[in-house]
Amino acid sequence: MSAMREFRRQSIRIIITNEKLFEEFREAKKCVFISGFKGYGMVGYITVTHIVEHLKCGRTGVVITKYMPEAITVDKNGIVSPFELYVCRGTDEMSIMALVNHDLPDVRERTRYADTIIRWVTSIGVNEAVFFGGFDARYRVGDEKLRWVATSMWTRKLEEPKMESGLYIIGPLALFTLFSEIYRLPALVILPYAETSRPDPRAAAIAVETFAKLYGLDIDTRELYEKARLIEEKIMELEEQKEAMQAPPGASERVYM
């Protein structure tokens, strides 16, 4: 058995488990790296997993950390580890590498995690990065669907307004953006308005559509909108039950003229 390709920096290891897929990714004219986390509305995670599934990306590697989450699950392809790398072709000239964070890296090594990942993707020839997260819907000021932020090397602009000064991106998403700026990787952060207290597939659908438009991709989002509809119906049902329980006895029988 041949040795697997590995990149290591301090306590973080990136192991390539499918060399063929990895090399096919690097052969493309443009290589794009995407990622997100389980932040507001789980938008980053839902968005990336949806893109991976609908573009039929293949698993090409894993990330191993010192404080690895002690949990795994399984899918149709076998064991699912907490941090996985997937690759696929978006178009004939553009390939995508997705880091799927099924869990959050331990707070003690989040800085090393972000530093290692971004340093590595720049070293393998990634041209651009796109990150996804949720933007607290309470800060919506108009009818716009999202806000965005970009590093200084990113040259394109979106139609929607940028994030205003004085507001913050926090957590691992902030660190990925920061190290992209430090290592001069052109990076865009797409932040659709999201519900902060529950998963928000509708916000994820907006993120997917924005990404697809940016790169000329065809990614179906009907499934995400249907999930959003079911969640919203369930919330409405629970609210109605709550109101009924709080109403005084006989209230439904009263008649007002």
N, C-alpha and C positions, 0 to 999 in steps of 0.2 A: 504494500500500500504506500503510495507516494505521500510525502508530507504536504499538508495543507498550507497555502499561503497565509501569512499572518503579519499583522501590523500591531506593534505594541508600544504604548507610551504610558509610563508609570503603571497604574493599576488597571488600565483599560486595554483590552485585546480585541482586535477585529479579525475574525477568522473567515476566510473565503472557503465555502464548502462546495461550491459549484464553479470550477475554474472556467468552464466553457461559457456559461452565461455571463460571467464577469468580463471575459475578454470580448464577447459580443457587445456588451454595454460600452466598453472603451473604444470600440471601432467606429462608433457613430460620429458624425460631423459635429453634433452638439450633444453634450451630456448634461443632464439636469438632475439635481439632487433635491428630493422633497422629504419633509418630515413634519411631525406635529405631536402634540401630547394630549393627555386627558385633562385639559384645563377647562375653562368656561364652556359649558354645554358639550364637553367632550368633542368639540368641533375638530381640533387637530387630528385626533385619533380616528374619528369617524370618516373624515375626509380622505386621509391617506389610505385607510383600509378599503374604502370604496374604490379609489383609483386603482389600487393594486388588484382588486378582484375583477373590475370591469375591463382592465387592459390585459388581464391574464398574465400578470407578472410572475416570474419564477423566483423561488428562494435561492439566493446565492451566497448568503453568509449570516453570521451571528456576531453579536457584540457581547463580550464577557467582561463583567466588572468585578471588583473585589467584594463588594457588598451586593451580590446577586440576589434578586428577589427569589425566595424559596418556593416557587410555584410554577407549574407548567400546565399546559392543556394539550389537546390534540385537535387536528383538523383533518381534512381529506388527504393531506399530504404527509401526515404523521405528527411528530412531536412539535409543539409550538413553544419556542423559548421567549423570554421576556423582551429581548431586543433583536429584531431580525432585519436583514437586508434583502430586498427584492429588486429585480431589474426586469425591464422589458423595453420594447421599441414603442415609442409613441407615434412616430412617423418614420418614413424611410431614412431621414437624415438626423433624427433626434431620438435619443434613448433616455430612459428614466431610471434612476436608482431611488428607491424608497426605503427609508429607515422607519420601520413600524415599531413604535414603542408601546408594547402591550402593557407595560407598567412604567412607573416613574423611576428614574435612577435615584439611588439613595442620596439624600441631601448632602452627605459627607463627601461625595465625589461627583456632584453634578457639574462643577466647574471643570474637572478633569475630563469628564464624559464629553462635554461640549467642545472643549479644546481639542481633544483627540479626534473626534469625529470630523470636525471642520478642517483641521490640519490635514487629515488623511484624504478627504474628498478633493481638496485642492491639489494634493500630490498625485492623484490618479487621473487628473485631467478633467474634472468637472468644471463646466463653464459657468453655470448659474445654479442658484438654489432658490427654492420657493418653500416657505414655511407657512403653516396654517394654525390659526388659533381663534378663539372667540373674543368678541368685544362686547363688554357689558351693555346690554340694550338700554339701560337707563341713561346712557350718554348720547342716545340718538337725538339729533337736533332738527332733522328734516325727514325726507322720505328716502334717503340713501340707504342702501342695503349693507354697506361695509365701509370700513376704513382700511388704510394700508400704510405700511412703513417700508422703506428700502434703504439699503446701505449705499454709501457714496459711489460705489462702482456700478450700481444699477442705473441704466440709462432710460428705460421706458417708463411711461406714466399710465396710470389707470384713470378712467373717467371719474371714479368716485373720489371723495375728499380724502386727503391724508389724515393720519392721526394728529390731533392737535398737541401743541407744546403744553407740558404740564400734566399730561396723562402718561401712564406707564404700562409697558409690557413687563410681566414678572415671570419668575420661574425658569425652567429649562429653555423655554422658547426665547426668553430674553438673552440667555447665554449663547444660544445658537446664533442669534442675530449679532450679538456683540463680537463673537469670534469671527464671524463672516466679515465684519468690518475690519477687524484687526488683520486678518489674512487676505484682505482685498478680494474677497469672493463676492461677485455681484449677487445680491440676495434680496428677495421680495418677501414681505410678510403680509398675507391676506387675512383680514380680521373681520368676518361678517358679524353683524350684531347677533347676539345669542342670549338665550335664557341662561342664567348662571346657576340655577338650582336643579337643573335636570338635563339629560341628554337632549340636544337640539339638532335633529337630522335636517330640518329645514335650513338652518344656518350652514350646515355642512354642504348641502346641495348648492347653495350660493357660492361657497368656496370652490367646489368642484367645477361649476359652470364658469367661474372666473378664470380658473386655471386652464380649462379646456379652450376657452376663447383665446387666451394668451398664446397658446401653442398650436392652435388649429387642430384640436383633438375632438373626437366624437365620444363622449362619455354620458351614458344614460343616467339621469338623476330621478326618474319616476319612482324608483323604489324608496329613495330617501324622503320624497314628498309624501308618499303613502305612509311611511313610518311616522312622520311628523303628524299627519292627520289622525292616526290611531292614538298617538300620545295625547294630542290635544283633546280628542273626544273623551279619552279616559279621564283627563284632568277636569273637563267640564262635568262629567258624570259624578266625580267625587265631590266637586263643589256643590252640585245640586243636592247630593245626599247630605252634605254638611249643613246646608241651609235648611233642609227639611228637618234635620235633627235639632236644630237650634230654634225652630219656629215654635211658638206657644201652642199647647194642646187646642185643637179645634180651629186653628188659624185658617186651615184650608177650606173650612166650611163657612167662613164669614162672607157676607155679601156687602159690598160697598156701592152706594148709589150716588 
